[in-house]
């Protein structure tokens, strides 16, 4: 029986990615026409790593930057989101091993500016890190947001 991969192994396992593909007819009703990139997990990690203290980035902005990098119309929303999640968990593994500080994944918000419950430690840990950096986190309904998050966007 194969052992379960660590988050770090998932981060470094590119499986032939990045890959650029044409948006086919089936996908065009959601994505329009042109091409899309399926990024590698490490590309997503590196994009998150480049978010400086005092700034934020959303998953939509990560997708836009990756599409721009590869000269495509869009970056795949599903895989980019999965790789953000892998990056956050790998970052915690890397930090725990003492290898490096990892990436400031807590600065990556969902596309609507809300906090990500799938990050290590859930909303509470992301909220803690953001507030420690001076961001004000507010609750709207059942979701948590960085107040005026658009004012802090990196791009």
Backbone as numpy.savetxt, mean C-alpha at the origin, in Angstrom:
# Nx Ny Nz CAx CAy CAz Cx Cy Cz
4.91 -31.75 3.79 4.06 -30.57 3.79 4.95 -29.32 3.79
4.69 -28.40 2.88 5.48 -27.17 2.77 5.16 -26.23 3.93
6.20 -25.59 4.42 5.98 -24.64 5.51 5.41 -23.34 4.94
4.69 -22.64 5.80 4.06 -21.39 5.39 5.14 -20.32 5.19
5.00 -19.55 4.11 5.96 -18.49 3.83 5.81 -17.35 4.83
6.93 -16.73 5.15 6.90 -15.55 5.99 6.44 -14.37 5.14
6.08 -13.28 5.80 5.70 -12.07 5.07 6.88 -11.57 4.26
8.06 -11.66 4.81 9.26 -11.20 4.11 9.49 -12.03 2.85
9.29 -13.34 2.96 9.43 -14.20 1.77 8.41 -13.82 0.70
7.19 -13.50 1.13 6.15 -13.07 0.19 6.55 -11.75 -0.46
7.17 -10.87 0.30 7.60 -9.58 -0.22 8.64 -9.74 -1.32
9.58 -10.64 -1.12 10.67 -10.82 -2.08 10.38 -11.84 -3.18
9.21 -12.47 -3.14 8.83 -13.44 -4.16 8.07 -12.73 -5.28
8.78 -12.36 -6.33 8.15 -11.55 -7.38 7.33 -12.37 -8.37
7.56 -13.66 -8.47 6.79 -14.50 -9.42 6.70 -13.89 -10.81
7.80 -13.34 -11.31 7.81 -12.78 -12.65 7.20 -11.39 -12.76
6.90 -10.77 -11.64 6.33 -9.43 -11.65 7.43 -8.40 -11.52
7.26 -7.22 -12.02 6.04 -6.65 -12.59 5.76 -7.18 -13.99
4.49 -7.10 -14.35 4.05 -7.56 -15.67 3.05 -6.55 -16.23
3.26 -6.15 -17.47 2.35 -5.23 -18.14 1.47 -6.03 -19.10
0.17 -5.76 -19.05 -0.78 -6.46 -19.90 -1.78 -5.49 -20.50
-2.40 -5.91 -21.58 -3.44 -5.11 -22.23 -4.75 -5.32 -21.47
-5.50 -4.24 -21.30 -6.82 -4.34 -20.68 -7.75 -4.97 -21.71
-8.23 -6.17 -21.39 -9.08 -6.86 -22.36 -10.53 -6.37 -22.27
-11.34 -6.87 -23.17 -12.74 -6.44 -23.25 -13.49 -6.66 -21.95
-13.23 -7.78 -21.28 -13.91 -8.11 -20.04 -13.60 -7.08 -18.94
-12.34 -6.62 -18.88 -11.93 -5.67 -17.84 -12.23 -4.22 -18.23
-12.43 -3.96 -19.51 -12.55 -2.59 -19.98 -13.78 -1.86 -19.43
-14.81 -2.58 -19.06 -15.99 -1.91 -18.49 -15.68 -1.26 -17.14
-14.66 -1.77 -16.43 -14.26 -1.20 -15.14 -13.04 -0.29 -15.26
-12.10 -0.66 -16.12 -10.80 0.00 -16.17 -10.59 0.87 -17.40
-11.50 0.84 -18.32 -11.30 1.59 -19.56 -10.42 0.81 -20.52
-9.71 1.51 -21.38 -8.87 0.85 -22.36 -7.40 1.19 -22.11
-6.54 0.41 -22.70 -5.10 0.66 -22.56 -4.39 -0.54 -21.96
-3.46 -0.25 -21.06 -2.67 -1.30 -20.44 -2.70 -1.15 -18.92
-2.35 -2.24 -18.24 -2.24 -2.18 -16.79 -0.99 -2.93 -16.35
-0.48 -2.55 -15.20 0.67 -3.22 -14.63 0.24 -4.00 -13.40
0.75 -5.20 -13.30 0.65 -5.96 -12.06 2.03 -5.75 -11.43
2.11 -4.91 -10.39 3.41 -4.59 -9.82 3.98 -5.76 -9.03
5.24 -5.65 -8.68 5.82 -6.64 -7.77 5.57 -6.17 -6.35
5.55 -7.09 -5.39 5.37 -6.68 -3.99 6.45 -5.68 -3.55
7.68 -5.90 -4.00 8.78 -5.03 -3.60 8.62 -3.61 -4.14
8.05 -3.46 -5.33 7.79 -2.12 -5.87 6.81 -1.35 -4.99
5.79 -2.04 -4.52 4.80 -1.41 -3.65 5.48 -1.03 -2.32
6.28 -1.93 -1.79 7.02 -1.69 -0.54 7.91 -0.45 -0.68
8.65 -0.37 -1.78 9.55 0.76 -2.01 8.78 2.07 -2.15
7.62 2.04 -2.77 6.80 3.24 -2.90 6.33 3.70 -1.52
5.91 2.75 -0.69 5.48 3.08 0.67 6.66 3.63 1.49
7.83 3.06 1.27 9.04 3.46 2.00 9.40 4.92 1.72
9.05 5.41 0.56 9.40 6.77 0.16 8.43 7.84 0.68
7.51 7.47 1.53 6.57 8.44 2.10 7.22 9.04 3.36
7.64 10.31 3.28 8.36 10.91 4.40 7.47 11.24 5.60
8.10 11.39 6.73 7.39 11.79 7.95 6.67 13.10 7.68
5.43 13.20 8.14 4.63 14.40 7.92 3.79 14.34 6.66
3.97 13.27 5.87 3.21 13.10 4.63 2.45 11.79 4.67
1.45 11.69 3.82 0.63 10.49 3.68 0.53 10.12 2.22
0.14 8.89 1.96 -0.13 8.44 0.61 -1.33 7.50 0.69
-2.11 7.45 -0.38 -3.24 6.51 -0.43 -2.89 5.39 -1.39
-3.63 4.32 -1.30 -3.43 3.20 -2.22 -3.67 3.66 -3.66
-4.62 4.56 -3.87 -4.86 5.08 -5.22 -3.63 5.82 -5.75
-2.96 6.58 -4.88 -1.77 7.30 -5.30 -0.62 6.34 -5.60
-0.51 5.28 -4.82 0.50 4.26 -5.10 0.24 3.66 -6.47
-1.01 3.35 -6.75 -1.38 2.79 -8.06 -1.04 3.75 -9.19
-1.32 5.03 -8.98 -1.03 6.03 -10.01 0.48 6.12 -10.26
1.27 6.13 -9.19 2.72 6.21 -9.33 3.28 4.98 -10.06
2.76 3.81 -9.74 3.23 2.59 -10.38 2.83 2.56 -11.87
1.63 3.01 -12.17 1.20 3.07 -13.58 2.09 4.04 -14.35
2.39 5.16 -13.74 3.27 6.16 -14.37 4.67 5.57 -14.60
5.18 4.88 -13.60 6.50 4.27 -13.70 6.59 3.29 -14.87
5.52 2.54 -15.08 5.51 1.50 -16.13 4.89 1.97 -17.44
4.45 3.22 -17.48 3.85 3.75 -18.71 2.54 3.08 -19.07
1.77 2.72 -18.06 0.49 2.05 -18.29 -0.67 2.97 -17.90
-1.86 2.56 -18.28 -3.05 3.32 -17.96 -3.34 3.27 -16.46
-3.23 2.07 -15.88 -3.50 1.88 -14.45 -2.58 0.80 -13.88
-2.62 0.70 -12.56 -2.00 -0.42 -11.86 -3.14 -1.26 -11.30
-3.00 -2.55 -11.34 -4.06 -3.46 -10.90 -4.47 -3.14 -9.45
-5.74 -2.80 -9.23 -6.18 -2.46 -7.88 -6.09 -3.62 -6.90
-6.43 -4.81 -7.34 -6.44 -5.97 -6.45 -5.04 -6.33 -5.96
-4.11 -6.52 -6.89 -2.77 -6.92 -6.48 -2.05 -5.81 -5.73
-2.27 -4.56 -6.13 -1.62 -3.46 -5.41 -2.10 -3.44 -3.96
-3.39 -3.61 -3.74 -3.93 -3.66 -2.38 -3.38 -4.82 -1.58
-3.28 -5.98 -2.20 -2.72 -7.15 -1.52 -1.26 -6.89 -1.16
-0.52 -6.26 -2.08 0.91 -6.03 -1.83 1.14 -4.94 -0.79
0.20 -4.02 -0.62 0.27 -3.05 0.48 0.17 -3.81 1.80
-0.75 -4.75 1.87 -0.96 -5.57 3.07 0.27 -6.42 3.36
0.82 -7.05 2.34 2.05 -7.84 2.51 3.19 -6.94 2.98
3.31 -5.76 2.40 4.38 -4.82 2.78 4.28 -4.43 4.25
3.08 -4.16 4.71 2.89 -3.77 6.12 3.31 -4.90 7.06
2.88 -6.11 6.75 3.24 -7.25 7.61 4.71 -7.59 7.51
5.28 -7.52 6.32 6.71 -7.77 6.14 7.53 -6.73 6.90
7.06 -5.50 6.89 7.73 -4.43 7.61 7.83 -4.74 9.09
6.76 -5.22 9.66 6.77 -5.59 11.09 7.75 -6.75 11.34
7.80 -7.72 10.44 8.76 -8.83 10.57 10.19 -8.32 10.50
10.45 -7.46 9.54 11.79 -6.91 9.34 12.21 -6.10 10.56
11.29 -5.30 11.08 11.57 -4.49 12.27 11.84 -5.38 13.48
11.03 -6.43 13.64 11.19 -7.34 14.78 12.52 -8.08 14.73
13.03 -8.35 13.54 14.30 -9.06 13.40 15.50 -8.14 13.65
15.25 -6.83 13.71 16.32 -5.87 13.91 17.09 -5.55 12.65
16.61 -6.09 11.53 17.28 -5.91 10.24 17.26 -4.45 9.79
16.11 -3.80 9.96 15.97 -2.38 9.63 14.69 -1.87 10.29
14.37 -0.63 10.05 13.15 -0.04 10.61 11.91 -0.43 9.82
12.09 -1.11 8.68 10.95 -1.44 7.84 10.46 -0.20 7.12
9.21 -0.19 6.75 8.62 0.97 6.08 7.54 1.57 6.96
7.29 2.87 6.81 6.22 3.52 7.59 4.85 3.25 6.95
4.44 2.00 6.98 3.22 1.59 6.31 1.99 2.31 6.84
2.03 2.75 8.08 0.88 3.44 8.68 0.57 4.75 7.96
1.53 5.27 7.18 1.30 6.50 6.41 0.53 6.22 5.12
0.28 4.96 4.82 -0.49 4.58 3.63 -1.93 4.34 4.06
-2.81 5.19 3.55 -4.23 5.10 3.87 -4.98 4.43 2.73
-6.18 3.99 3.04 -7.06 3.52 1.97 -7.36 4.69 1.04
-7.89 4.40 -0.12 -8.11 5.44 -1.12 -9.05 6.55 -0.66
-9.96 6.25 0.27 -10.88 7.27 0.78 -10.31 8.02 1.99
-9.06 7.71 2.34 -8.41 8.38 3.47 -8.62 7.69 4.80
-9.29 6.54 4.78 -9.54 5.83 6.04 -8.36 4.94 6.42
-8.32 4.60 7.70 -7.28 3.72 8.21 -7.59 2.29 7.78
-6.53 1.45 7.75 -6.65 0.09 7.22 -6.68 -0.93 8.35
-7.82 -1.55 8.54 -7.99 -2.55 9.60 -7.17 -3.81 9.36
-6.66 -4.01 8.16 -5.89 -5.22 7.86 -4.41 -5.09 8.19
-3.98 -3.90 8.58 -2.58 -3.72 8.96 -2.29 -4.44 10.27
-1.02 -4.75 10.53 -0.67 -5.37 11.81 -1.18 -4.52 12.98
-1.83 -5.14 13.92 -2.36 -4.41 15.06 -3.66 -3.67 14.77
-4.15 -3.80 13.53 -5.42 -3.20 13.15 -5.43 -1.68 13.21
-6.63 -1.14 13.30 -6.83 0.32 13.32 -6.09 0.94 14.50
-6.12 0.29 15.65 -5.53 0.88 16.85 -4.04 1.14 16.68
-3.31 0.21 16.09 -1.88 0.40 15.91 -1.59 1.49 14.88
-2.34 1.49 13.77 -2.13 2.53 12.77 -2.45 3.90 13.36
-3.53 3.97 14.10 -3.93 5.22 14.77 -2.84 5.69 15.73
-2.28 4.77 16.50 -1.21 5.10 17.45 -0.02 5.70 16.72
0.44 5.04 15.66 1.60 5.53 14.90 1.33 6.90 14.28
0.14 7.06 13.70 -0.20 8.34 13.05 -0.26 9.47 14.07
-0.90 9.22 15.19 -1.00 10.25 16.23 0.36 10.58 16.82
1.24 9.58 16.92 2.60 9.81 17.41 3.38 10.74 16.48
2.99 10.76 15.20 3.63 11.64 14.23 2.91 12.98 14.09
1.88 13.19 14.92 1.20 14.49 14.93 -0.07 14.58 14.11
-0.49 13.50 13.48 -1.73 13.52 12.73 -2.92 13.38 13.69
-4.01 14.02 13.35 -5.23 13.90 14.15 -6.13 12.87 13.47
-6.49 11.83 14.20 -7.34 10.77 13.67 -8.75 10.98 14.24
-9.73 10.98 13.35 -11.12 11.19 13.75 -11.97 10.00 13.30
-13.07 9.82 13.98 -14.00 8.74 13.64 -15.21 9.34 12.94
-15.57 8.76 11.79 -16.78 9.14 11.06 -17.56 7.86 10.83
-18.67 7.73 11.50 -19.42 6.48 11.42 -18.62 5.38 12.05
-18.37 4.32 11.30 -17.59 3.20 11.82 -16.12 3.26 11.41
-15.76 4.25 10.56 -14.41 4.33 10.04 -13.60 5.42 10.73
-12.29 5.25 10.70 -11.36 6.24 11.21 -10.60 6.86 10.04
-10.39 8.17 10.10 -9.72 8.93 9.05 -8.68 9.86 9.67
-7.67 10.20 8.88 -6.80 11.29 9.27 -7.53 12.56 8.89
-7.72 13.45 9.86 -8.41 14.71 9.59 -7.67 15.50 8.52
-8.42 15.97 7.53 -7.86 16.74 6.41 -6.70 16.01 5.73
-6.84 14.71 5.55 -5.75 13.88 5.01 -5.22 14.39 3.67
-6.09 14.98 2.86 -5.65 15.46 1.54 -4.58 16.55 1.65
-4.60 17.28 2.76 -3.60 18.33 2.97 -2.18 17.74 3.16
-2.11 16.47 3.50 -0.83 15.83 3.80 -0.36 14.86 2.73
-1.12 14.75 1.65 -0.75 13.79 0.62 0.59 14.13 -0.01
1.36 13.10 -0.24 2.71 13.25 -0.78 2.68 13.74 -2.22
1.70 13.29 -2.98 1.64 13.63 -4.40 0.37 14.35 -4.76
